[in-house]
């Protein structure tokens, strides 16, 4: 089981604007650390085990500039194709870059609807859904 994912960022303020444009819609709550790092976590109900994974945005520990991994990507599953489109648009408005407009990618899997983004640092993010209720809308 994946417990958490961390991406590096040199400009935490820009990263906060980008990730806060869609992660709260997926149920994540932002906790800011004293040193400026961002921790997006799913709320824990009393006496229950935390829901994973957490998502962290941090300056690199070694003090060097953050860099992106070629072939690395973090994917978030959402409930509908409409939500893919809405959150993709919100993330673009918040400083993200389009890496592939929302649409069906049947070559990956039947009914796989996804939009790709780059955060302000260049990390690749996917928002996807298998929902077929609005199949083909807006793609």
C-alpha positions, 0 to 999 in steps of 0.5 A, a space after each residue: 500500500 502506498 502511504 504517501 507521495 512527495 513532490 519537490 517544489 522550489 516555490 511553495 506558494 505557487 505549488 500551494 495555489 496549484 494543488 489547492 485548486 483541486 486536492 480539496 475537491 478530492 477530500 484532501 485537507 491542507 496542513 502547512 508545516 512550520 518550515 513552509 512544506 505542504 501536507 495534504 491529508 484525507 481526514 481521519 474519523 475518530 478511532 479509524 485508521 488514516 486513509 492513504 495516501 497523503 500527498 506532500 509538497 516540499 523543498 528538497 531536503 538536500 537544499 538543491 533545486 527541485 527537479 522532475 522525474 522523467 516518466 514519473 507521474 502522480 495520478 488522482 482518481 475522481 468520480 466523473 469525467 465532468 470532474 476531470 474537466 472541471 479540476 483540470 481547468 481549475 488547475 490550469 487557472 492556478 498556474 498548471 500547464 496542460 500536458 494533455 487535455 481531458 479525453 478518452 484514452 482507449 489505448 490505455 484502457 476501455 472507458 479511461 478518461 484522463 487529463 494531464 497537467 504539469 504543476 508549476 515545478 514541472 511534476 506531471 499530474 493526471 486526473 482520471 475517471 472510469 465513469 461512463 455516465 457522460 462518456 464522450 462529453 467535452 472531449 
